[in-house]
Amino acid sequence: MTDGITRLTRAQVREVDRRAIEHYHIPGIVLMENAALHAADVAWDIVDRTPAAVVQILCGGGNNGGDGLAIARHLHNRGCNVKVSLATDPARYRGDALINYQIVSAIDHHNLEIGPAGPDSIDARAALIVDALFGTGLSKPIAGLTRDLIGSLNAAHATVLAIDLPSGLDCDTGQPLGDACVRATRTVTFVAEKAGFANPASRPYTGPITIADIGCPRQIIDEVLRDLPA
């Protein structure tokens, strides 16, 4: 924080979430909803508030994917044509992510499509593609079909909004964890910047960064920085 910017490591992010839920009694689903609403605002601006804009959302199996599912609902409510592409078996969703999957699945409307994600699933019509594959918890290289999906996404040179941080970027170092890392046009991150964003090498992956408040009391951040220094 030598430049005056608050940044959080992977461990600190996890602790902020834990204290918000356990000590301050903020349900995790509330934090996810706040994150999704602010991210949807950023996405809405990127597509110039165009109701008919096609937005593809790539969702992983964890809470980052849960954010993406909630973002899909908010953009659908604004009139966007939303395509949700799941890079996981939906049976693997748990907790807050499962709740948002169930909500999106219950929406029966022709402007909201849900299907599997694969290397050939990047939609060339999309005005925006949202990267909600992996969040700060990722600590190893991405492999398999998701690795190929990211390769196809980067090759498409699409406008990409990364949720919390680009999938494949190490939260702590700002370096790709392997050879698969999303190159986002813009990143919306939650609570505070991530520690790795201090590394200039992260910028080609993040693009400009927007910090979104998800409702965590400011004192949690101060407590975590004091009790769990980087």
C-alpha positions as CSV (number, residue, x, y, z in Angstrom):
1,M,0.0,0.0,0.0
2,T,3.1,2.2,-0.4
3,D,1.3,4.2,-3.2
4,G,-1.7,4.9,-1.0
5,I,-3.9,2.3,-2.7
6,T,-5.4,-0.5,-0.6
7,R,-4.7,-3.9,-2.1
8,L,-5.6,-7.3,-0.8
9,T,-3.9,-10.7,-1.1
10,R,-5.8,-13.9,-1.8
11,A,-5.7,-14.8,2.0
12,Q,-6.9,-11.3,2.9
13,V,-9.8,-11.4,0.5
14,R,-10.9,-14.8,2.0
15,E,-10.6,-13.3,5.5
16,V,-12.6,-10.2,4.5
17,D,-15.4,-12.4,3.2
18,R,-15.3,-14.7,6.3
19,R,-15.5,-11.8,8.8
20,A,-18.3,-10.1,6.8
21,I,-20.4,-13.2,7.0
22,E,-19.4,-14.6,10.4
23,H,-18.7,-11.5,12.5
24,Y,-20.9,-8.8,10.8
25,H,-23.8,-11.1,9.9
26,I,-23.9,-10.2,6.2
27,P,-25.2,-13.2,4.3
28,G,-23.0,-14.3,1.5
29,I,-25.9,-14.1,-1.0
30,V,-26.1,-10.3,-0.1
31,L,-22.4,-9.8,-0.9
32,M,-22.8,-11.7,-4.2
33,E,-25.9,-9.7,-5.1
34,N,-24.2,-6.4,-4.4
35,A,-21.1,-7.5,-6.4
36,A,-23.3,-8.6,-9.3
37,L,-25.4,-5.4,-9.4
38,H,-22.3,-3.1,-9.5
39,A,-20.7,-5.3,-12.1
40,A,-23.9,-5.2,-14.2
41,D,-23.7,-1.4,-14.0
42,V,-20.2,-1.5,-15.5
43,A,-21.3,-3.9,-18.2
44,W,-24.3,-1.8,-19.0
45,D,-22.1,1.3,-19.5
46,I,-19.7,-0.8,-21.7
47,V,-22.6,-1.7,-24.1
48,D,-23.7,2.0,-24.1
49,R,-26.9,1.1,-22.3
50,T,-28.2,-0.6,-25.4
51,P,-31.2,-2.8,-24.4
52,A,-30.8,-5.2,-27.3
53,A,-27.1,-5.7,-26.8
54,V,-25.9,-9.3,-26.9
55,V,-23.9,-10.1,-23.8
56,Q,-22.3,-13.5,-23.3
57,I,-21.4,-14.5,-19.7
58,L,-18.8,-17.3,-19.2
59,C,-19.5,-18.8,-15.8
60,G,-17.3,-21.1,-13.8
61,G,-18.3,-23.4,-10.9
62,G,-17.4,-21.3,-7.9
63,N,-18.6,-18.0,-6.5
64,N,-17.1,-16.1,-9.4
65,G,-19.5,-18.1,-11.6
66,G,-22.3,-17.3,-9.1
67,D,-21.5,-13.6,-9.7
68,G,-21.8,-14.1,-13.4
69,L,-25.2,-15.8,-13.0
70,A,-26.5,-12.9,-11.0
71,I,-25.1,-10.4,-13.5
72,A,-27.0,-12.3,-16.2
73,R,-30.3,-11.6,-14.4
74,H,-29.6,-7.9,-14.0
75,L,-28.6,-7.5,-17.6
76,H,-31.6,-9.5,-18.8
77,N,-33.8,-7.2,-16.7
78,R,-32.4,-4.2,-18.6
79,G,-33.3,-5.8,-21.9
80,C,-30.0,-7.3,-23.0
81,N,-30.0,-10.5,-25.0
82,V,-28.0,-12.6,-22.5
83,K,-26.2,-15.9,-23.3
84,V,-25.0,-17.7,-20.2
85,S,-22.3,-20.3,-21.1
86,L,-21.4,-22.7,-18.3
87,A,-17.9,-24.0,-18.0
88,T,-18.9,-26.5,-15.4
89,D,-21.5,-29.1,-14.7
90,P,-24.3,-27.1,-13.0
91,A,-24.7,-30.0,-10.6
92,R,-21.5,-28.8,-9.0
93,Y,-23.0,-25.5,-7.9
94,R,-23.3,-25.1,-4.2
95,G,-24.4,-22.4,-1.8
96,D,-24.9,-18.9,-3.1
97,A,-23.8,-19.8,-6.6
98,L,-26.4,-22.6,-6.7
99,I,-29.1,-20.1,-5.6
100,N,-28.3,-17.8,-8.5
101,Y,-28.2,-20.8,-10.9
102,Q,-31.6,-21.8,-9.8
103,I,-32.9,-18.2,-10.2
104,V,-31.5,-17.9,-13.7
105,S,-32.8,-21.4,-14.7
106,A,-36.3,-20.4,-13.6
107,I,-36.4,-17.4,-15.9
108,D,-38.3,-18.6,-19.0
109,H,-37.6,-16.0,-21.6
110,H,-36.3,-16.1,-25.2
111,N,-33.7,-13.3,-24.4
112,L,-31.9,-15.5,-21.8
113,E,-30.2,-18.6,-23.0
114,I,-28.2,-21.1,-20.9
115,G,-25.9,-23.7,-22.4
116,P,-22.5,-25.3,-22.0
117,A,-19.2,-23.4,-22.7
118,G,-16.6,-24.8,-24.9
119,P,-13.8,-23.7,-27.3
120,D,-16.3,-23.1,-30.1
121,S,-18.9,-21.3,-27.9
122,I,-17.6,-17.8,-28.1
123,D,-20.4,-15.7,-29.7
124,A,-19.1,-13.4,-32.4
125,R,-22.3,-11.4,-32.1
126,A,-21.6,-10.4,-28.5
127,A,-21.1,-6.7,-27.8
128,L,-19.5,-7.8,-24.5
129,I,-18.2,-11.1,-23.0
130,V,-18.1,-11.3,-19.2
131,D,-15.4,-13.4,-17.7
132,A,-16.8,-15.0,-14.6
133,L,-14.8,-18.2,-14.8
134,F,-12.3,-18.0,-11.9
135,G,-11.8,-15.6,-9.1
136,T,-9.1,-14.8,-6.5
137,G,-9.1,-18.4,-5.1
138,L,-7.4,-19.8,-8.2
139,S,-3.8,-20.8,-7.4
140,K,-2.9,-23.2,-10.2
141,P,-2.8,-23.2,-14.0
142,I,-6.1,-23.6,-15.9
143,A,-6.3,-26.9,-17.8
144,G,-8.6,-28.8,-20.1
145,L,-11.6,-27.4,-21.9
146,T,-11.6,-24.2,-19.9
147,R,-8.0,-23.6,-21.0
148,D,-9.1,-24.0,-24.6
149,L,-12.1,-21.7,-24.0
150,I,-9.8,-18.9,-22.8
151,G,-7.6,-19.4,-25.8
152,S,-10.6,-19.0,-28.1
153,L,-11.8,-15.9,-26.1
154,N,-8.4,-14.2,-26.4
155,A,-8.2,-15.1,-30.1
156,A,-11.6,-13.5,-30.7
157,H,-10.4,-10.0,-29.7
158,A,-13.8,-9.3,-28.1
159,T,-14.6,-6.7,-25.6
160,V,-14.2,-8.5,-22.3
161,L,-15.2,-7.5,-18.7
162,A,-13.4,-9.5,-16.1
163,I,-15.2,-10.1,-12.8
164,D,-12.9,-9.5,-9.7
165,L,-9.8,-10.3,-11.8
166,P,-9.1,-11.9,-15.2
167,S,-9.4,-15.7,-15.0
168,G,-5.9,-17.2,-14.8
169,L,-4.2,-14.2,-13.3
170,D,-2.6,-14.8,-9.9
171,C,-4.2,-12.6,-7.3
172,D,-1.0,-12.1,-5.4
173,T,1.6,-11.7,-8.1
174,G,-0.3,-10.2,-11.0
175,Q,1.3,-12.8,-13.3
176,P,-0.5,-15.5,-15.3
177,L,-0.6,-18.8,-13.4
178,G,0.0,-20.7,-16.7
179,D,-0.4,-20.2,-20.4
180,A,-4.2,-19.6,-20.1
181,C,-5.1,-16.1,-18.8
182,V,-8.0,-13.9,-20.0
183,R,-6.9,-10.6,-21.5
184,A,-9.7,-8.3,-20.4
185,T,-10.7,-5.0,-21.8
186,R,-11.7,-3.9,-18.3
187,T,-11.9,-5.4,-14.9
188,V,-14.4,-4.7,-12.1
189,T,-12.9,-5.8,-8.8
190,F,-14.6,-6.0,-5.4
191,V,-13.9,-4.3,-2.0
192,A,-10.3,-3.3,-3.0
193,E,-7.7,-3.8,-5.7
194,K,-5.9,-7.1,-5.5
195,A,-2.2,-7.3,-4.5
196,G,-1.1,-8.4,-8.0
197,F,-2.5,-5.3,-9.6
198,A,0.5,-3.4,-8.2
199,N,2.5,-5.3,-10.8
200,P,2.6,-3.3,-14.0
201,A,2.7,-6.7,-15.9
202,S,-0.9,-7.3,-14.9
203,R,-2.3,-4.3,-16.8
204,P,-2.4,-6.0,-20.3
205,Y,-4.7,-8.6,-18.6
206,T,-6.9,-6.3,-16.5
207,G,-7.3,-3.2,-18.6
208,P,-8.7,-0.2,-16.6
209,I,-9.9,-1.3,-13.1
210,T,-13.1,-0.3,-11.4
211,I,-13.5,-0.9,-7.7
212,A,-17.0,-1.9,-6.6
213,D,-18.3,-1.6,-3.0
214,I,-20.2,-4.8,-2.0
215,G,-21.3,-3.6,1.4
216,C,-18.5,-4.8,3.6
217,P,-18.0,-2.3,6.5
218,R,-14.8,-0.4,6.0
219,Q,-13.5,-1.5,9.4
220,I,-13.2,-5.1,8.2
221,I,-10.6,-4.1,5.7
222,D,-8.6,-2.2,8.4
223,E,-8.9,-5.1,10.7
224,V,-7.7,-7.7,8.2
225,L,-4.8,-5.5,7.0
226,R,-3.8,-5.2,10.7
227,D,-4.3,-8.9,11.7
228,L,-3.2,-10.5,8.4
229,P,-0.4,-8.4,6.9
230,A,0.8,-9.2,3.5
